[in-house]
């Protein structure tokens, strides 16, 4: 796709709940694959947002979230998937936006090779783990800068008249009522909402 300047760092140097809806309709580009973001979730500050990875402070896992805004925070979850976020606010604050879903608009063949040949177009990046896979994100991309003109960029939205909806974040056990999930109304690539379901421990038969 033609070269278009990406969003500047100042765009990300704001509260995540302001950055998140502004990301809808923007185009996330990583190498040959580009997708239009259709669903995101905001995660707030240490000590304030119990659903955020930074709630209890900085660790080796989340240290990128405390770095400069506009960097990619990639984490491994459930022992099998990567998910990707864009860091927000100022350096040292610890906040980010989870990239939940998008429509692949360039590099569909590459995305399908990563996701599987039978995957429907709408499902190539429908969900945070699928999105990360479609874009080829892994542990090595943690900390990648989206604002330095390199392999990762976020290009401004060219869509007018978007209807943006918001509601509770999906699949979390704390901070469940915070309406920081944002999506483009009616877009088929938006993932279904799922409330958190506590894991049940297998029953252990009594001894004796």
PyMOL commands that place a pseudoatom at each C-alpha (Angstrom):
pseudoatom trace, name=CA, resn=UNK, resi=1, chain=A, elem=C, hetatm=0, pos=[0.000, 0.000, 0.000]
pseudoatom trace, name=CA, resn=UNK, resi=2, chain=A, elem=C, hetatm=0, pos=[1.249, 3.560, -0.618]
pseudoatom trace, name=CA, resn=UNK, resi=3, chain=A, elem=C, hetatm=0, pos=[3.445, 5.125, 2.040]
pseudoatom trace, name=CA, resn=UNK, resi=4, chain=A, elem=C, hetatm=0, pos=[1.371, 7.155, 4.493]
pseudoatom trace, name=CA, resn=UNK, resi=5, chain=A, elem=C, hetatm=0, pos=[2.874, 8.817, 7.567]
pseudoatom trace, name=CA, resn=UNK, resi=6, chain=A, elem=C, hetatm=0, pos=[2.008, 6.974, 10.770]
pseudoatom trace, name=CA, resn=UNK, resi=7, chain=A, elem=C, hetatm=0, pos=[0.498, 8.499, 13.876]
pseudoatom trace, name=CA, resn=UNK, resi=8, chain=A, elem=C, hetatm=0, pos=[2.946, 10.591, 15.894]
pseudoatom trace, name=CA, resn=UNK, resi=9, chain=A, elem=C, hetatm=0, pos=[3.934, 9.758, 19.465]
pseudoatom trace, name=CA, resn=UNK, resi=10, chain=A, elem=C, hetatm=0, pos=[1.795, 12.607, 20.810]
pseudoatom trace, name=CA, resn=UNK, resi=11, chain=A, elem=C, hetatm=0, pos=[-1.308, 10.676, 19.710]
pseudoatom trace, name=CA, resn=UNK, resi=12, chain=A, elem=C, hetatm=0, pos=[-0.455, 7.910, 22.182]
pseudoatom trace, name=CA, resn=UNK, resi=13, chain=A, elem=C, hetatm=0, pos=[0.692, 10.221, 25.000]
pseudoatom trace, name=CA, resn=UNK, resi=14, chain=A, elem=C, hetatm=0, pos=[-2.838, 10.478, 26.394]
pseudoatom trace, name=CA, resn=UNK, resi=15, chain=A, elem=C, hetatm=0, pos=[-5.043, 8.387, 28.688]
pseudoatom trace, name=CA, resn=UNK, resi=16, chain=A, elem=C, hetatm=0, pos=[-5.741, 4.962, 27.204]
pseudoatom trace, name=CA, resn=UNK, resi=17, chain=A, elem=C, hetatm=0, pos=[-9.504, 5.485, 27.355]
pseudoatom trace, name=CA, resn=UNK, resi=18, chain=A, elem=C, hetatm=0, pos=[-9.044, 8.481, 25.018]
pseudoatom trace, name=CA, resn=UNK, resi=19, chain=A, elem=C, hetatm=0, pos=[-6.555, 6.792, 22.697]
pseudoatom trace, name=CA, resn=UNK, resi=20, chain=A, elem=C, hetatm=0, pos=[-8.630, 3.607, 22.322]
pseudoatom trace, name=CA, resn=UNK, resi=21, chain=A, elem=C, hetatm=0, pos=[-11.684, 4.968, 20.444]
pseudoatom trace, name=CA, resn=UNK, resi=22, chain=A, elem=C, hetatm=0, pos=[-9.366, 7.120, 18.330]
pseudoatom trace, name=CA, resn=UNK, resi=23, chain=A, elem=C, hetatm=0, pos=[-7.605, 3.965, 17.111]
pseudoatom trace, name=CA, resn=UNK, resi=24, chain=A, elem=C, hetatm=0, pos=[-10.769, 2.579, 15.536]
pseudoatom trace, name=CA, resn=UNK, resi=25, chain=A, elem=C, hetatm=0, pos=[-10.537, 2.808, 11.764]
pseudoatom trace, name=CA, resn=UNK, resi=26, chain=A, elem=C, hetatm=0, pos=[-6.776, 3.385, 11.807]
pseudoatom trace, name=CA, resn=UNK, resi=27, chain=A, elem=C, hetatm=0, pos=[-4.572, 1.000, 9.833]
pseudoatom trace, name=CA, resn=UNK, resi=28, chain=A, elem=C, hetatm=0, pos=[-2.000, -1.068, 11.717]
pseudoatom trace, name=CA, resn=UNK, resi=29, chain=A, elem=C, hetatm=0, pos=[0.849, -2.159, 9.462]
pseudoatom trace, name=CA, resn=UNK, resi=30, chain=A, elem=C, hetatm=0, pos=[3.504, -4.738, 10.270]
pseudoatom trace, name=CA, resn=UNK, resi=31, chain=A, elem=C, hetatm=0, pos=[5.601, -5.889, 7.343]
pseudoatom trace, name=CA, resn=UNK, resi=32, chain=A, elem=C, hetatm=0, pos=[3.404, -7.104, 4.463]
pseudoatom trace, name=CA, resn=UNK, resi=33, chain=A, elem=C, hetatm=0, pos=[0.171, -7.251, 6.484]
pseudoatom trace, name=CA, resn=UNK, resi=34, chain=A, elem=C, hetatm=0, pos=[-2.085, -4.285, 7.163]
pseudoatom trace, name=CA, resn=UNK, resi=35, chain=A, elem=C, hetatm=0, pos=[-5.382, -4.299, 9.005]
pseudoatom trace, name=CA, resn=UNK, resi=36, chain=A, elem=C, hetatm=0, pos=[-8.002, -1.747, 9.914]
pseudoatom trace, name=CA, resn=UNK, resi=37, chain=A, elem=C, hetatm=0, pos=[-8.631, -1.775, 13.659]
pseudoatom trace, name=CA, resn=UNK, resi=38, chain=A, elem=C, hetatm=0, pos=[-12.258, -2.464, 14.546]
pseudoatom trace, name=CA, resn=UNK, resi=39, chain=A, elem=C, hetatm=0, pos=[-12.116, -3.326, 18.268]
pseudoatom trace, name=CA, resn=UNK, resi=40, chain=A, elem=C, hetatm=0, pos=[-9.841, -2.287, 21.150]
pseudoatom trace, name=CA, resn=UNK, resi=41, chain=A, elem=C, hetatm=0, pos=[-9.767, -2.184, 24.959]
pseudoatom trace, name=CA, resn=UNK, resi=42, chain=A, elem=C, hetatm=0, pos=[-8.186, 0.411, 27.238]
pseudoatom trace, name=CA, resn=UNK, resi=43, chain=A, elem=C, hetatm=0, pos=[-6.217, -0.505, 30.372]
pseudoatom trace, name=CA, resn=UNK, resi=44, chain=A, elem=C, hetatm=0, pos=[-5.386, 2.101, 32.975]
pseudoatom trace, name=CA, resn=UNK, resi=45, chain=A, elem=C, hetatm=0, pos=[-2.855, 3.016, 35.606]
pseudoatom trace, name=CA, resn=UNK, resi=46, chain=A, elem=C, hetatm=0, pos=[-1.104, 1.072, 38.371]
pseudoatom trace, name=CA, resn=UNK, resi=47, chain=A, elem=C, hetatm=0, pos=[-3.165, 0.973, 41.535]
pseudoatom trace, name=CA, resn=UNK, resi=48, chain=A, elem=C, hetatm=0, pos=[-6.251, 2.256, 39.716]
pseudoatom trace, name=CA, resn=UNK, resi=49, chain=A, elem=C, hetatm=0, pos=[-7.268, -0.379, 37.169]
pseudoatom trace, name=CA, resn=UNK, resi=50, chain=A, elem=C, hetatm=0, pos=[-7.309, -3.885, 38.689]
pseudoatom trace, name=CA, resn=UNK, resi=51, chain=A, elem=C, hetatm=0, pos=[-7.626, -5.453, 35.218]
pseudoatom trace, name=CA, resn=UNK, resi=52, chain=A, elem=C, hetatm=0, pos=[-4.401, -3.881, 33.968]
pseudoatom trace, name=CA, resn=UNK, resi=53, chain=A, elem=C, hetatm=0, pos=[-1.122, -5.797, 33.861]
pseudoatom trace, name=CA, resn=UNK, resi=54, chain=A, elem=C, hetatm=0, pos=[0.458, -2.819, 35.649]
pseudoatom trace, name=CA, resn=UNK, resi=55, chain=A, elem=C, hetatm=0, pos=[-1.965, -2.769, 38.585]
pseudoatom trace, name=CA, resn=UNK, resi=56, chain=A, elem=C, hetatm=0, pos=[0.651, -4.036, 41.056]
pseudoatom trace, name=CA, resn=UNK, resi=57, chain=A, elem=C, hetatm=0, pos=[3.547, -2.123, 39.547]
pseudoatom trace, name=CA, resn=UNK, resi=58, chain=A, elem=C, hetatm=0, pos=[6.408, -2.834, 37.185]
pseudoatom trace, name=CA, resn=UNK, resi=59, chain=A, elem=C, hetatm=0, pos=[7.665, -6.353, 36.518]
pseudoatom trace, name=CA, resn=UNK, resi=60, chain=A, elem=C, hetatm=0, pos=[9.930, -7.891, 33.885]
pseudoatom trace, name=CA, resn=UNK, resi=61, chain=A, elem=C, hetatm=0, pos=[6.801, -8.930, 31.994]
pseudoatom trace, name=CA, resn=UNK, resi=62, chain=A, elem=C, hetatm=0, pos=[5.107, -5.512, 31.831]
pseudoatom trace, name=CA, resn=UNK, resi=63, chain=A, elem=C, hetatm=0, pos=[8.075, -3.121, 31.804]
pseudoatom trace, name=CA, resn=UNK, resi=64, chain=A, elem=C, hetatm=0, pos=[7.385, -2.034, 28.203]
pseudoatom trace, name=CA, resn=UNK, resi=65, chain=A, elem=C, hetatm=0, pos=[4.072, -0.580, 29.419]
pseudoatom trace, name=CA, resn=UNK, resi=66, chain=A, elem=C, hetatm=0, pos=[6.097, 1.828, 31.565]
pseudoatom trace, name=CA, resn=UNK, resi=67, chain=A, elem=C, hetatm=0, pos=[8.207, 2.936, 28.602]
pseudoatom trace, name=CA, resn=UNK, resi=68, chain=A, elem=C, hetatm=0, pos=[7.579, 5.640, 26.006]
pseudoatom trace, name=CA, resn=UNK, resi=69, chain=A, elem=C, hetatm=0, pos=[4.110, 5.774, 24.415]
pseudoatom trace, name=CA, resn=UNK, resi=70, chain=A, elem=C, hetatm=0, pos=[3.624, 4.318, 20.952]
pseudoatom trace, name=CA, resn=UNK, resi=71, chain=A, elem=C, hetatm=0, pos=[5.552, 1.120, 21.616]
pseudoatom trace, name=CA, resn=UNK, resi=72, chain=A, elem=C, hetatm=0, pos=[4.162, -2.390, 21.232]
pseudoatom trace, name=CA, resn=UNK, resi=73, chain=A, elem=C, hetatm=0, pos=[3.608, -4.445, 24.378]
pseudoatom trace, name=CA, resn=UNK, resi=74, chain=A, elem=C, hetatm=0, pos=[3.361, -8.153, 23.515]
pseudoatom trace, name=CA, resn=UNK, resi=75, chain=A, elem=C, hetatm=0, pos=[2.526, -10.766, 26.136]
pseudoatom trace, name=CA, resn=UNK, resi=76, chain=A, elem=C, hetatm=0, pos=[2.003, -14.536, 26.172]
pseudoatom trace, name=CA, resn=UNK, resi=77, chain=A, elem=C, hetatm=0, pos=[-1.239, -15.835, 27.635]
pseudoatom trace, name=CA, resn=UNK, resi=78, chain=A, elem=C, hetatm=0, pos=[-2.819, -19.195, 28.512]
pseudoatom trace, name=CA, resn=UNK, resi=79, chain=A, elem=C, hetatm=0, pos=[0.455, -20.866, 27.572]
pseudoatom trace, name=CA, resn=UNK, resi=80, chain=A, elem=C, hetatm=0, pos=[-0.346, -20.705, 23.851]
pseudoatom trace, name=CA, resn=UNK, resi=81, chain=A, elem=C, hetatm=0, pos=[-1.187, -17.229, 22.499]
pseudoatom trace, name=CA, resn=UNK, resi=82, chain=A, elem=C, hetatm=0, pos=[0.416, -13.821, 22.062]
pseudoatom trace, name=CA, resn=UNK, resi=83, chain=A, elem=C, hetatm=0, pos=[-1.600, -10.609, 22.383]
pseudoatom trace, name=CA, resn=UNK, resi=84, chain=A, elem=C, hetatm=0, pos=[-0.526, -7.077, 21.426]
pseudoatom trace, name=CA, resn=UNK, resi=85, chain=A, elem=C, hetatm=0, pos=[-1.070, -3.637, 22.947]
pseudoatom trace, name=CA, resn=UNK, resi=86, chain=A, elem=C, hetatm=0, pos=[0.016, -0.082, 22.186]
pseudoatom trace, name=CA, resn=UNK, resi=87, chain=A, elem=C, hetatm=0, pos=[1.492, 1.804, 25.147]
pseudoatom trace, name=CA, resn=UNK, resi=88, chain=A, elem=C, hetatm=0, pos=[-0.187, 5.071, 26.151]
pseudoatom trace, name=CA, resn=UNK, resi=89, chain=A, elem=C, hetatm=0, pos=[0.351, 8.060, 28.470]
pseudoatom trace, name=CA, resn=UNK, resi=90, chain=A, elem=C, hetatm=0, pos=[3.828, 9.204, 29.466]
pseudoatom trace, name=CA, resn=UNK, resi=91, chain=A, elem=C, hetatm=0, pos=[6.954, 7.245, 30.208]
pseudoatom trace, name=CA, resn=UNK, resi=92, chain=A, elem=C, hetatm=0, pos=[6.824, 5.639, 33.635]
pseudoatom trace, name=CA, resn=UNK, resi=93, chain=A, elem=C, hetatm=0, pos=[3.017, 5.690, 33.932]
pseudoatom trace, name=CA, resn=UNK, resi=94, chain=A, elem=C, hetatm=0, pos=[2.047, 2.152, 32.822]
pseudoatom trace, name=CA, resn=UNK, resi=95, chain=A, elem=C, hetatm=0, pos=[-1.021, 2.083, 30.553]
pseudoatom trace, name=CA, resn=UNK, resi=96, chain=A, elem=C, hetatm=0, pos=[-1.922, 0.576, 27.167]
pseudoatom trace, name=CA, resn=UNK, resi=97, chain=A, elem=C, hetatm=0, pos=[-4.626, -0.312, 24.645]
pseudoatom trace, name=CA, resn=UNK, resi=98, chain=A, elem=C, hetatm=0, pos=[-5.214, -3.975, 23.790]
pseudoatom trace, name=CA, resn=UNK, resi=99, chain=A, elem=C, hetatm=0, pos=[-5.700, -4.558, 20.046]
pseudoatom trace, name=CA, resn=UNK, resi=100, chain=A, elem=C, hetatm=0, pos=[-8.697, -6.883, 19.938]
pseudoatom trace, name=CA, resn=UNK, resi=101, chain=A, elem=C, hetatm=0, pos=[-9.789, -7.178, 16.292]
pseudoatom trace, name=CA, resn=UNK, resi=102, chain=A, elem=C, hetatm=0, pos=[-9.349, -5.847, 12.797]
pseudoatom trace, name=CA, resn=UNK, resi=103, chain=A, elem=C, hetatm=0, pos=[-10.086, -6.285, 9.085]
pseudoatom trace, name=CA, resn=UNK, resi=104, chain=A, elem=C, hetatm=0, pos=[-7.101, -7.424, 7.037]
pseudoatom trace, name=CA, resn=UNK, resi=105, chain=A, elem=C, hetatm=0, pos=[-6.867, -5.084, 4.041]
pseudoatom trace, name=CA, resn=UNK, resi=106, chain=A, elem=C, hetatm=0, pos=[-3.379, -5.896, 2.738]
pseudoatom trace, name=CA, resn=UNK, resi=107, chain=A, elem=C, hetatm=0, pos=[-1.338, -9.094, 2.870]
pseudoatom trace, name=CA, resn=UNK, resi=108, chain=A, elem=C, hetatm=0, pos=[-4.307, -11.451, 3.280]
pseudoatom trace, name=CA, resn=UNK, resi=109, chain=A, elem=C, hetatm=0, pos=[-2.324, -14.334, 1.783]
pseudoatom trace, name=CA, resn=UNK, resi=110, chain=A, elem=C, hetatm=0, pos=[0.430, -13.882, 4.382]
pseudoatom trace, name=CA, resn=UNK, resi=111, chain=A, elem=C, hetatm=0, pos=[-2.122, -13.585, 7.191]
pseudoatom trace, name=CA, resn=UNK, resi=112, chain=A, elem=C, hetatm=0, pos=[-3.922, -16.712, 5.996]
pseudoatom trace, name=CA, resn=UNK, resi=113, chain=A, elem=C, hetatm=0, pos=[-0.655, -18.643, 5.862]
pseudoatom trace, name=CA, resn=UNK, resi=114, chain=A, elem=C, hetatm=0, pos=[-0.162, -17.793, 9.534]
pseudoatom trace, name=CA, resn=UNK, resi=115, chain=A, elem=C, hetatm=0, pos=[-3.767, -18.434, 10.541]
pseudoatom trace, name=CA, resn=UNK, resi=116, chain=A, elem=C, hetatm=0, pos=[-4.688, -21.395, 8.314]
pseudoatom trace, name=CA, resn=UNK, resi=117, chain=A, elem=C, hetatm=0, pos=[-6.006, -21.863, 4.775]
pseudoatom trace, name=CA, resn=UNK, resi=118, chain=A, elem=C, hetatm=0, pos=[-9.634, -22.492, 5.762]
pseudoatom trace, name=CA, resn=UNK, resi=119, chain=A, elem=C, hetatm=0, pos=[-10.024, -19.339, 7.901]
pseudoatom trace, name=CA, resn=UNK, resi=120, chain=A, elem=C, hetatm=0, pos=[-12.694, -16.949, 6.633]
pseudoatom trace, name=CA, resn=UNK, resi=121, chain=A, elem=C, hetatm=0, pos=[-11.692, -13.374, 5.804]
pseudoatom trace, name=CA, resn=UNK, resi=122, chain=A, elem=C, hetatm=0, pos=[-13.656, -11.911, 8.710]
pseudoatom trace, name=CA, resn=UNK, resi=123, chain=A, elem=C, hetatm=0, pos=[-11.938, -14.283, 11.155]
pseudoatom trace, name=CA, resn=UNK, resi=124, chain=A, elem=C, hetatm=0, pos=[-8.321, -13.632, 10.145]
pseudoatom trace, name=CA, resn=UNK, resi=125, chain=A, elem=C, hetatm=0, pos=[-7.878, -11.064, 12.945]
pseudoatom trace, name=CA, resn=UNK, resi=126, chain=A, elem=C, hetatm=0, pos=[-11.133, -11.431, 14.897]
pseudoatom trace, name=CA, resn=UNK, resi=127, chain=A, elem=C, hetatm=0, pos=[-9.902, -11.584, 18.477]
pseudoatom trace, name=CA, resn=UNK, resi=128, chain=A, elem=C, hetatm=0, pos=[-6.649, -10.442, 20.129]
pseudoatom trace, name=CA, resn=UNK, resi=129, chain=A, elem=C, hetatm=0, pos=[-4.693, -13.706, 19.698]
pseudoatom trace, name=CA, resn=UNK, resi=130, chain=A, elem=C, hetatm=0, pos=[-5.814, -14.051, 16.081]
pseudoatom trace, name=CA, resn=UNK, resi=131, chain=A, elem=C, hetatm=0, pos=[-4.855, -10.436, 15.392]
pseudoatom trace, name=CA, resn=UNK, resi=132, chain=A, elem=C, hetatm=0, pos=[-1.378, -10.955, 16.818]
pseudoatom trace, name=CA, resn=UNK, resi=133, chain=A, elem=C, hetatm=0, pos=[-0.939, -14.133, 14.758]
pseudoatom trace, name=CA, resn=UNK, resi=134, chain=A, elem=C, hetatm=0, pos=[-2.165, -12.505, 11.532]
pseudoatom trace, name=CA, resn=UNK, resi=135, chain=A, elem=C, hetatm=0, pos=[0.335, -9.668, 11.981]
pseudoatom trace, name=CA, resn=UNK, resi=136, chain=A, elem=C, hetatm=0, pos=[3.150, -12.041, 12.899]
pseudoatom trace, name=CA, resn=UNK, resi=137, chain=A, elem=C, hetatm=0, pos=[3.674, -10.669, 16.406]
pseudoatom trace, name=CA, resn=UNK, resi=138, chain=A, elem=C, hetatm=0, pos=[5.683, -12.733, 18.860]
pseudoatom trace, name=CA, resn=UNK, resi=139, chain=A, elem=C, hetatm=0, pos=[7.892, -12.280, 21.892]
pseudoatom trace, name=CA, resn=UNK, resi=140, chain=A, elem=C, hetatm=0, pos=[10.663, -10.754, 19.744]
pseudoatom trace, name=CA, resn=UNK, resi=141, chain=A, elem=C, hetatm=0, pos=[8.367, -7.835, 18.847]
pseudoatom trace, name=CA, resn=UNK, resi=142, chain=A, elem=C, hetatm=0, pos=[7.793, -6.736, 22.434]
pseudoatom trace, name=CA, resn=UNK, resi=143, chain=A, elem=C, hetatm=0, pos=[8.922, -3.089, 22.621]
pseudoatom trace, name=CA, resn=UNK, resi=144, chain=A, elem=C, hetatm=0, pos=[8.704, -2.424, 18.865]
pseudoatom trace, name=CA, resn=UNK, resi=145, chain=A, elem=C, hetatm=0, pos=[8.254, 1.296, 18.137]
pseudoatom trace, name=CA, resn=UNK, resi=146, chain=A, elem=C, hetatm=0, pos=[5.233, 2.277, 16.020]
pseudoatom trace, name=CA, resn=UNK, resi=147, chain=A, elem=C, hetatm=0, pos=[6.407, 5.873, 15.669]
pseudoatom trace, name=CA, resn=UNK, resi=148, chain=A, elem=C, hetatm=0, pos=[9.975, 5.579, 14.354]
pseudoatom trace, name=CA, resn=UNK, resi=149, chain=A, elem=C, hetatm=0, pos=[9.245, 4.812, 10.703]
pseudoatom trace, name=CA, resn=UNK, resi=150, chain=A, elem=C, hetatm=0, pos=[10.261, 1.159, 11.018]
pseudoatom trace, name=CA, resn=UNK, resi=151, chain=A, elem=C, hetatm=0, pos=[8.403, -2.070, 10.287]
pseudoatom trace, name=CA, resn=UNK, resi=152, chain=A, elem=C, hetatm=0, pos=[5.444, -1.152, 12.516]
pseudoatom trace, name=CA, resn=UNK, resi=153, chain=A, elem=C, hetatm=0, pos=[3.198, 1.861, 11.998]
pseudoatom trace, name=CA, resn=UNK, resi=154, chain=A, elem=C, hetatm=0, pos=[-0.341, 3.060, 12.694]
pseudoatom trace, name=CA, resn=UNK, resi=155, chain=A, elem=C, hetatm=0, pos=[-1.761, 5.051, 9.807]
pseudoatom trace, name=CA, resn=UNK, resi=156, chain=A, elem=C, hetatm=0, pos=[-4.596, 7.548, 10.302]
pseudoatom trace, name=CA, resn=UNK, resi=157, chain=A, elem=C, hetatm=0, pos=[-8.165, 6.505, 9.634]
pseudoatom trace, name=CA, resn=UNK, resi=158, chain=A, elem=C, hetatm=0, pos=[-9.657, 7.396, 6.271]
pseudoatom trace, name=CA, resn=UNK, resi=159, chain=A, elem=C, hetatm=0, pos=[-13.156, 6.390, 7.370]
pseudoatom trace, name=CA, resn=UNK, resi=160, chain=A, elem=C, hetatm=0, pos=[-15.850, 8.994, 7.944]
pseudoatom trace, name=CA, resn=UNK, resi=161, chain=A, elem=C, hetatm=0, pos=[-18.997, 8.677, 10.014]
pseudoatom trace, name=CA, resn=UNK, resi=162, chain=A, elem=C, hetatm=0, pos=[-17.924, 5.750, 12.150]
pseudoatom trace, name=CA, resn=UNK, resi=163, chain=A, elem=C, hetatm=0, pos=[-20.419, 4.732, 14.820]
pseudoatom trace, name=CA, resn=UNK, resi=164, chain=A, elem=C, hetatm=0, pos=[-18.381, 3.755, 17.878]
pseudoatom trace, name=CA, resn=UNK, resi=165, chain=A, elem=C, hetatm=0, pos=[-19.871, 1.706, 20.682]
pseudoatom trace, name=CA, resn=UNK, resi=166, chain=A, elem=C, hetatm=0, pos=[-18.440, 1.039, 24.133]
pseudoatom trace, name=CA, resn=UNK, resi=167, chain=A, elem=C, hetatm=0, pos=[-19.095, -1.465, 26.869]
pseudoatom trace, name=CA, resn=UNK, resi=168, chain=A, elem=C, hetatm=0, pos=[-17.472, -3.673, 29.503]
pseudoatom trace, name=CA, resn=UNK, resi=169, chain=A, elem=C, hetatm=0, pos=[-14.164, -5.304, 28.703]
pseudoatom trace, name=CA, resn=UNK, resi=170, chain=A, elem=C, hetatm=0, pos=[-14.376, -8.957, 27.796]
pseudoatom trace, name=CA, resn=UNK, resi=171, chain=A, elem=C, hetatm=0, pos=[-13.180, -12.052, 29.625]
pseudoatom trace, name=CA, resn=UNK, resi=172, chain=A, elem=C, hetatm=0, pos=[-11.708, -10.313, 32.686]
pseudoatom trace, name=CA, resn=UNK, resi=173, chain=A, elem=C, hetatm=0, pos=[-12.404, -11.105, 36.333]
pseudoatom trace, name=CA, resn=UNK, resi=174, chain=A, elem=C, hetatm=0, pos=[-11.780, -7.661, 37.852]
pseudoatom trace, name=CA, resn=UNK, resi=175, chain=A, elem=C, hetatm=0, pos=[-12.777, -4.170, 36.732]
pseudoatom trace, name=CA, resn=UNK, resi=176, chain=A, elem=C, hetatm=0, pos=[-15.600, -5.845, 34.824]
pseudoatom trace, name=CA, resn=UNK, resi=177, chain=A, elem=C, hetatm=0, pos=[-17.938, -2.843, 34.808]
pseudoatom trace, name=CA, resn=UNK, resi=178, chain=A, elem=C, hetatm=0, pos=[-15.473, -0.348, 33.323]
pseudoatom trace, name=CA, resn=UNK, resi=179, chain=A, elem=C, hetatm=0, pos=[-16.818, 0.442, 29.807]
pseudoatom trace, name=CA, resn=UNK, resi=180, chain=A, elem=C, hetatm=0, pos=[-13.415, 0.614, 28.112]
pseudoatom trace, name=CA, resn=UNK, resi=181, chain=A, elem=C, hetatm=0, pos=[-14.032, -1.814, 25.280]
pseudoatom trace, name=CA, resn=UNK, resi=182, chain=A, elem=C, hetatm=0, pos=[-14.625, 0.131, 22.062]
pseudoatom trace, name=CA, resn=UNK, resi=183, chain=A, elem=C, hetatm=0, pos=[-15.728, -1.189, 18.676]
pseudoatom trace, name=CA, resn=UNK, resi=184, chain=A, elem=C, hetatm=0, pos=[-17.099, -0.111, 15.310]
pseudoatom trace, name=CA, resn=UNK, resi=185, chain=A, elem=C, hetatm=0, pos=[-20.813, -0.741, 15.364]
pseudoatom trace, name=CA, resn=UNK, resi=186, chain=A, elem=C, hetatm=0, pos=[-21.957, -3.477, 13.006]
pseudoatom trace, name=CA, resn=UNK, resi=187, chain=A, elem=C, hetatm=0, pos=[-18.495, -4.474, 11.779]
pseudoatom trace, name=CA, resn=UNK, resi=188, chain=A, elem=C, hetatm=0, pos=[-18.368, -8.256, 11.159]
pseudoatom trace, name=CA, resn=UNK, resi=189, chain=A, elem=C, hetatm=0, pos=[-14.769, -8.570, 12.376]
pseudoatom trace, name=CA, resn=UNK, resi=190, chain=A, elem=C, hetatm=0, pos=[-15.610, -7.442, 15.933]
pseudoatom trace, name=CA, resn=UNK, resi=191, chain=A, elem=C, hetatm=0, pos=[-15.226, -10.356, 18.352]
pseudoatom trace, name=CA, resn=UNK, resi=192, chain=A, elem=C, hetatm=0, pos=[-18.177, -11.574, 20.451]
pseudoatom trace, name=CA, resn=UNK, resi=193, chain=A, elem=C, hetatm=0, pos=[-18.421, -10.349, 24.027]
pseudoatom trace, name=CA, resn=UNK, resi=194, chain=A, elem=C, hetatm=0, pos=[-17.623, -12.985, 26.621]
pseudoatom trace, name=CA, resn=UNK, resi=195, chain=A, elem=C, hetatm=0, pos=[-18.029, -12.470, 30.342]
pseudoatom trace, name=CA, resn=UNK, resi=196, chain=A, elem=C, hetatm=0, pos=[-15.385, -14.006, 32.588]
pseudoatom trace, name=CA, resn=UNK, resi=197, chain=A, elem=C, hetatm=0, pos=[-16.199, -17.538, 33.714]
pseudoatom trace, name=CA, resn=UNK, resi=198, chain=A, elem=C, hetatm=0, pos=[-14.212, -18.734, 36.751]
pseudoatom trace, name=CA, resn=UNK, resi=199, chain=A, elem=C, hetatm=0, pos=[-12.312, -21.952, 36.179]
pseudoatom trace, name=CA, resn=UNK, resi=200, chain=A, elem=C, hetatm=0, pos=[-13.630, -24.845, 38.202]
pseudoatom trace, name=CA, resn=UNK, resi=201, chain=A, elem=C, hetatm=0, pos=[-11.234, -27.169, 39.910]
pseudoatom trace, name=CA, resn=UNK, resi=202, chain=A, elem=C, hetatm=0, pos=[-11.772, -30.832, 39.242]
pseudoatom trace, name=CA, resn=UNK, resi=203, chain=A, elem=C, hetatm=0, pos=[-13.462, -32.588, 42.104]
pseudoatom trace, name=CA, resn=UNK, resi=204, chain=A, elem=C, hetatm=0, pos=[-11.200, -34.824, 44.163]
pseudoatom trace, name=CA, resn=UNK, resi=205, chain=A, elem=C, hetatm=0, pos=[-12.680, -38.059, 45.453]
pseudoatom trace, name=CA, resn=UNK, resi=206, chain=A, elem=C, hetatm=0, pos=[-12.348, -38.491, 49.214]
pseudoatom trace, name=CA, resn=UNK, resi=207, chain=A, elem=C, hetatm=0, pos=[-9.748, -40.952, 50.388]
pseudoatom trace, name=CA, resn=UNK, resi=208, chain=A, elem=C, hetatm=0, pos=[-10.450, -43.957, 52.519]
for i in range(1, 208): cmd.bond("trace and resi %d" % i, "trace and resi %d" % (i + 1))
show_as sticks, trace
zoom trace
